[in-house]
């Protein structure tokens, strides 16, 4: 007798592959990480566990700013990973393994590279530096360092030359930012100007000329970075709207509507509002009996008000055409002891020079730096530092 045994093989269980999903967010004004997490994770305890994990990892919630990016990864609909990117240098990860959370940081390779450029002005300083492959940020840093010495709106000319020795920081081979500009020079019909970044043993840092005098002064030379002057300070100008001859106690800077206008010095806002032919006007009182006026503005800076203290270079408004104006421009006035004066001719006192205790140290540093620049530029440094 034969017995036939039949067996039925079990079907192999097909392992289900996990389903991953990614969501991307950009931090906006008024938002914070907690708000974004609660919108995407229903378990509030998990949300606070993630936040606590980040805190233990050294994450500073105060440094969360608009523009930061967040990536949320979910596995089968449940939280799996968070990636918070503040910059190429600062990236935080929170990962979930079973019910445990762990935090980690990216440690990128950061490298600093010294760079030297020199060029000639063909149209503007802005175009010349960008033609060397650099960014607008470098232009602004250079212009800001010389802002008390040179008005790049009125005093630069075709054929002028510029020199720059600086460090560039790269993160994982990607450009990150510029470090301090080590050496600056601008040479033209207006003169030959030098800027040397020096930090003394006490930690005080500034840009100085070859004599060790600070490039900074108590007031900037101009309230706008890039524009041109259409009307100068005069006792007799034909008004284009009123059709009469009368004094013009200020400078008219032509610039696009909406261009930012900055205070030329530290001070207190004494007037903000509409003032006849000035249109929308800001008036600021400075030290040493100086006062400035900024007229024809399209709007005021957010948070500005009468009585508010402002810093040198702080945004106070935007170029417009309010009041008696034929087009977008800034009417700028400078007063001393209650009387209007020509901003292009006034002499402003300098900030403190290099401390006498560190003068020899500065001079050694200056001379060694000039030797390096000479080799890089194949151009003779000045015979004497006292020439400037």
C-alpha positions as CSV (number, residue, x, y, z in Angstrom):
1,X,0.0,0.0,0.0
2,X,1.3,3.3,-1.0
3,X,0.6,6.4,0.9
4,X,0.9,9.6,-1.0
5,X,1.9,12.5,1.1
6,X,1.2,16.0,-0.2
7,X,2.7,19.0,1.4
8,X,1.7,22.6,0.7
9,X,4.6,25.0,0.8
10,X,3.9,28.2,2.7
11,X,3.9,31.3,0.6
12,X,6.9,33.4,1.3
13,X,6.0,36.5,3.1
14,X,6.9,39.5,1.0
15,X,8.8,42.0,3.1
16,X,7.3,45.4,2.7
17,X,9.7,48.1,1.8
18,X,9.4,51.2,4.0
19,X,7.9,54.3,2.4
20,X,9.9,57.4,2.9
21,X,8.7,60.9,2.4
22,X,10.4,64.3,2.6
23,X,9.0,67.7,3.4
24,X,11.0,71.0,3.0
25,X,10.4,74.2,4.8
26,X,12.0,77.7,4.9
27,X,11.7,79.6,8.1
28,X,9.7,82.8,7.7
29,X,9.4,85.9,9.9
30,X,7.3,85.2,13.0
31,X,7.8,81.4,12.7
32,X,9.9,79.1,14.9
33,X,10.9,75.4,14.8
34,X,8.3,74.4,17.4
35,X,5.5,75.8,15.2
36,X,6.8,74.0,12.1
37,X,7.1,70.7,14.0
38,X,3.6,70.9,15.5
39,X,2.2,71.4,12.0
40,X,3.7,68.1,10.8
41,X,3.9,65.9,13.9
42,X,0.7,65.2,15.8
43,X,2.5,63.8,18.9
44,X,3.3,66.9,21.0
45,X,5.5,64.8,23.4
46,X,7.7,63.8,20.4
47,X,7.9,67.4,19.3
48,X,9.2,68.5,22.7
49,X,11.6,65.5,22.7
50,X,13.0,66.7,19.4
51,X,13.4,70.2,20.6
52,X,15.1,69.0,23.9
53,X,17.4,66.8,21.9
54,X,18.5,69.7,19.8
55,X,19.1,71.8,22.9
56,X,21.3,69.2,24.5
57,X,23.3,69.2,21.2
58,X,24.1,72.9,21.6
59,X,21.5,74.2,19.2
60,X,20.7,77.9,19.9
61,X,17.0,78.6,19.2
62,X,17.7,82.3,19.5
63,X,19.7,82.0,16.3
64,X,16.8,80.7,14.3
65,X,16.3,83.3,11.6
66,X,14.2,83.7,8.4
67,X,15.8,81.8,5.6
68,X,16.9,78.8,7.7
69,X,15.8,75.5,6.0
70,X,14.3,72.5,7.6
71,X,13.9,69.0,6.1
72,X,11.5,66.5,7.7
73,X,11.9,62.8,6.8
74,X,9.0,60.4,7.6
75,X,9.2,56.6,7.4
76,X,5.8,55.0,6.8
77,X,4.1,58.2,7.9
78,X,6.1,58.5,11.2
79,X,8.9,60.9,12.0
80,X,12.3,59.5,11.1
81,X,14.8,62.4,10.7
82,X,15.1,66.2,10.9
83,X,17.8,68.2,9.1
84,X,18.1,71.9,10.2
85,X,20.4,74.0,7.9
86,X,21.6,77.4,9.1
87,X,24.5,77.6,6.8
88,X,27.0,75.4,5.0
89,X,29.0,75.4,8.2
90,X,26.1,74.8,10.7
91,X,23.9,71.7,10.0
92,X,22.0,69.8,12.7
93,X,20.5,66.3,12.5
94,X,18.0,64.6,14.8
95,X,17.5,60.9,14.0
96,X,15.0,58.4,15.4
97,X,16.0,54.8,15.9
98,X,13.1,52.8,17.4
99,X,12.0,55.1,20.2
100,X,15.3,56.8,20.8
101,X,16.4,60.2,19.4
102,X,19.9,61.2,18.7
103,X,21.4,64.5,17.7
104,X,24.5,65.1,15.6
105,X,26.2,68.0,13.8
106,X,28.0,68.2,10.5
107,X,31.7,69.0,10.8
108,X,32.6,70.3,7.4
109,X,36.1,71.0,6.1
110,X,36.6,74.8,6.4
111,X,39.6,76.3,4.6
112,X,40.8,80.0,4.4
113,X,42.5,81.1,1.2
114,X,44.4,84.4,0.9
115,X,43.5,86.3,-2.3
116,X,44.9,89.4,-4.0
117,X,43.2,91.5,-6.7
118,X,44.0,94.8,-8.4
119,X,42.1,96.5,-11.2
120,X,41.2,99.6,-13.0
121,X,38.0,101.5,-12.9
122,X,36.3,101.5,-16.3
123,X,32.8,102.4,-15.3
124,X,32.3,101.9,-11.5
125,X,34.1,100.2,-8.6
126,X,31.1,97.8,-8.4
127,X,31.5,96.6,-12.0
128,X,35.3,96.4,-11.7
129,X,35.3,94.1,-8.6
130,X,32.5,91.9,-10.0
131,X,34.5,91.6,-13.2
132,X,37.2,89.9,-11.1
133,X,34.7,87.2,-10.2
134,X,33.9,88.5,-6.7
135,X,30.5,89.2,-5.2
136,X,28.7,92.5,-4.3
137,X,29.5,91.8,-0.6
138,X,33.2,92.4,-1.3
139,X,32.4,95.7,-3.0
140,X,30.3,96.9,-0.1
141,X,33.0,95.8,2.4
142,X,35.7,97.7,0.5
143,X,33.5,100.8,0.0
144,X,32.5,100.8,3.7
145,X,36.1,100.7,4.9
146,X,36.9,103.8,2.8
147,X,33.5,105.4,3.4
148,X,35.0,108.2,5.5
149,X,37.8,109.0,3.0
150,X,36.2,108.6,-0.4
151,X,32.7,109.3,-1.8
152,X,32.4,106.6,-4.4
153,X,29.5,108.4,-5.9
154,X,31.3,111.6,-6.8
155,X,35.1,111.2,-6.4
156,X,35.9,108.1,-8.5
157,X,36.9,108.4,-12.2
158,X,37.8,106.2,-15.1
159,X,41.4,105.1,-14.9
160,X,41.5,105.0,-11.1
161,X,43.0,101.8,-9.6
162,X,42.1,99.6,-6.6
163,X,44.0,96.9,-4.6
164,X,42.7,94.3,-2.3
165,X,44.3,91.6,-0.2
166,X,41.9,89.5,1.8
167,X,40.9,86.0,2.9
168,X,38.1,83.9,1.5
169,X,36.6,81.1,3.5
170,X,35.4,77.9,1.8
171,X,33.3,75.2,3.4
172,X,33.6,71.8,1.7
173,X,35.0,73.6,-1.3
174,X,32.1,76.0,-1.6
175,X,32.6,79.7,-1.0
176,X,31.3,80.7,2.3
177,X,32.3,84.3,3.1
178,X,35.0,86.9,3.2
179,X,37.1,87.4,6.3
180,X,38.6,90.7,7.3
181,X,40.0,92.7,4.4
182,X,43.7,92.8,5.3
183,X,45.0,95.5,2.9
184,X,43.1,98.1,0.8
185,X,44.4,100.7,-1.5
186,X,42.6,103.2,-3.9
187,X,44.6,105.3,-6.2
188,X,43.2,108.0,-8.5
189,X,43.0,111.8,-9.1
190,X,41.5,112.2,-5.7
191,X,44.6,110.8,-4.1
192,X,46.3,107.6,-3.0
193,X,44.5,106.0,0.0
194,X,45.6,103.0,2.0
195,X,43.7,100.9,4.5
196,X,45.4,98.3,6.8
197,X,43.3,96.1,9.1
198,X,45.1,95.9,12.5
199,X,44.0,94.3,15.8
200,X,46.1,95.3,18.8
201,X,47.0,93.0,21.7
202,X,44.1,94.4,23.7
203,X,41.7,93.2,21.0
204,X,40.8,96.7,19.5
205,X,40.5,96.4,15.8
206,X,40.0,99.0,13.0
207,X,41.2,100.0,9.6
208,X,44.1,102.5,9.6
209,X,46.1,104.5,7.1
210,X,49.9,104.2,6.8
211,X,50.3,106.7,9.7
212,X,48.2,104.6,12.0
213,X,45.3,107.0,11.9
214,X,41.8,105.4,11.9
215,X,40.0,105.5,8.5
216,X,36.8,106.1,10.5
217,X,35.4,109.5,11.3
218,X,32.4,110.6,13.3
219,X,30.3,111.0,10.1
220,X,30.1,109.2,6.8
221,X,30.7,111.1,3.6
222,X,27.5,110.1,1.9
223,X,24.1,108.5,2.9
224,X,23.9,106.4,-0.3
225,X,26.3,103.8,-1.7
226,X,25.8,104.2,-5.4
227,X,24.1,107.1,-7.2
228,X,25.2,110.4,-8.6
229,X,24.7,114.1,-7.6
230,X,22.4,116.1,-9.8
231,X,22.4,119.3,-7.8
232,X,25.2,120.7,-5.6
233,X,25.3,123.0,-2.6
234,X,24.9,126.6,-3.8
235,X,23.5,130.0,-2.8
236,X,21.8,130.4,-6.2
237,X,20.0,127.6,-8.1
238,X,17.0,127.7,-10.5
239,X,14.3,125.6,-9.0
240,X,12.9,123.2,-11.6
241,X,9.3,123.3,-10.2
242,X,8.9,126.8,-8.7
243,X,10.8,128.4,-11.6
244,X,12.7,130.8,-9.4
245,X,16.3,131.4,-8.3
246,X,16.9,130.5,-4.7
247,X,19.6,128.8,-2.5
248,X,20.1,125.1,-2.6
249,X,21.6,124.2,0.8
250,X,22.2,120.5,0.2
251,X,23.1,117.8,-2.3
252,X,20.6,115.9,-4.5
253,X,21.5,112.3,-4.9
254,X,19.8,110.7,-7.9
255,X,19.0,107.0,-7.2
256,X,16.2,104.5,-8.0
257,X,13.0,104.7,-6.1
258,X,13.3,102.5,-3.0
259,X,17.1,102.6,-2.8
260,X,18.1,102.4,0.9
261,X,19.1,105.6,2.7
262,X,21.4,105.5,5.8
263,X,22.2,107.8,8.6
264,X,25.7,109.2,8.1
265,X,26.4,109.1,11.8
266,X,25.3,108.1,15.3
267,X,22.5,110.4,16.6
268,X,18.9,111.0,17.7
269,X,15.9,111.4,15.3
270,X,14.5,114.9,16.0
271,X,11.9,115.0,13.2
272,X,10.2,112.3,11.1
273,X,7.2,113.2,8.9
274,X,6.0,115.4,6.1
275,X,7.7,118.8,5.9
276,X,6.5,121.0,3.0
277,X,8.7,120.9,-0.1
278,X,10.9,118.2,1.6
279,X,8.1,115.7,1.4
280,X,8.8,112.9,3.8
281,X,11.8,114.0,5.9
282,X,14.0,112.5,8.6
283,X,16.1,114.9,10.7
284,X,18.9,113.6,12.9
285,X,21.0,115.4,15.6
286,X,24.6,114.3,15.9
287,X,27.5,115.1,18.3
288,X,29.6,118.2,17.9
289,X,26.5,120.3,16.9
290,X,26.0,118.5,13.6
291,X,22.5,117.9,12.2
292,X,21.5,116.1,9.0
293,X,18.3,116.1,6.9
294,X,17.1,113.4,4.4
295,X,14.2,114.6,2.2
296,X,11.8,113.4,-0.6
297,X,11.7,109.8,1.0
298,X,9.2,107.4,-0.3
299,X,8.8,105.8,3.1
300,X,10.6,105.5,6.5
301,X,12.5,102.5,7.9
302,X,10.4,100.2,10.1
303,X,10.6,101.1,13.8
304,X,12.0,104.6,13.2
305,X,10.4,107.3,15.3
306,X,11.1,110.7,16.8
307,X,13.5,110.4,19.8
308,X,15.0,107.1,18.6
309,X,18.7,106.7,18.7
310,X,20.3,105.6,15.4
311,X,23.8,104.3,14.5
312,X,26.1,105.3,11.7
313,X,25.1,103.4,8.6
314,X,21.7,102.4,10.0
315,X,18.8,102.3,7.5
316,X,16.4,105.3,8.0
317,X,14.3,105.3,4.8
318,X,14.1,104.8,1.1
319,X,14.6,107.1,-1.9
320,X,11.4,108.6,-3.3
321,X,9.9,111.7,-4.9
322,X,7.7,113.2,-2.3
323,X,7.2,117.0,-1.9
324,X,8.6,119.4,-4.5
325,X,10.5,116.8,-6.6
326,X,10.7,116.1,-10.4
327,X,11.8,112.5,-9.9
328,X,13.3,109.9,-7.5
329,X,16.2,111.4,-5.5
330,X,17.5,112.1,-2.0
331,X,17.8,115.7,-0.9
332,X,20.6,115.6,1.8
333,X,21.6,118.5,4.1
334,X,24.3,118.9,6.7
335,X,24.1,121.6,9.4
336,X,26.7,122.8,11.8
337,X,25.7,125.0,14.8
338,X,22.3,125.6,13.2
339,X,23.6,126.7,9.8
340,X,23.7,124.7,6.6
341,X,27.2,123.8,5.3
342,X,28.5,122.1,2.1
343,X,28.8,118.3,2.9
344,X,31.6,118.0,0.3
345,X,33.9,120.5,2.0
346,X,33.4,119.8,5.7
347,X,36.3,118.4,7.7
348,X,35.2,115.7,10.1
349,X,37.3,114.6,13.1
350,X,38.8,111.1,13.0
351,X,38.3,108.2,15.4
352,X,41.2,107.3,17.7
353,X,44.6,106.3,16.1
354,X,46.6,103.2,17.0
355,X,47.4,103.2,20.7
356,X,50.9,104.7,21.3
357,X,51.8,101.5,23.2
358,X,51.3,99.4,20.1
359,X,52.6,101.9,17.5
360,X,55.9,99.9,17.0
361,X,54.0,96.7,16.6
362,X,51.7,98.3,14.0
363,X,54.6,99.7,12.1
364,X,56.3,96.3,11.9
365,X,53.1,94.8,10.7
366,X,52.5,97.6,8.2
367,X,56.0,97.3,6.7
368,X,55.9,93.5,6.4
369,X,52.5,93.7,4.7
370,X,53.7,96.4,2.2
371,X,56.5,94.0,1.3
372,X,54.0,91.2,0.6
373,X,51.8,93.6,-1.5
374,X,54.8,94.7,-3.5
375,X,55.6,91.2,-4.5
376,X,52.0,90.4,-5.3
377,X,51.3,93.5,-7.3
378,X,54.8,94.3,-8.8
379,X,54.1,97.8,-7.8
380,X,56.3,100.0,-5.6
381,X,54.9,100.8,-2.2
382,X,55.3,104.4,-1.0
383,X,58.8,105.5,-0.2
384,X,57.7,106.9,3.2
385,X,54.7,106.0,5.3
386,X,54.5,109.7,6.2
387,X,53.4,110.6,2.7
388,X,49.8,109.8,3.4
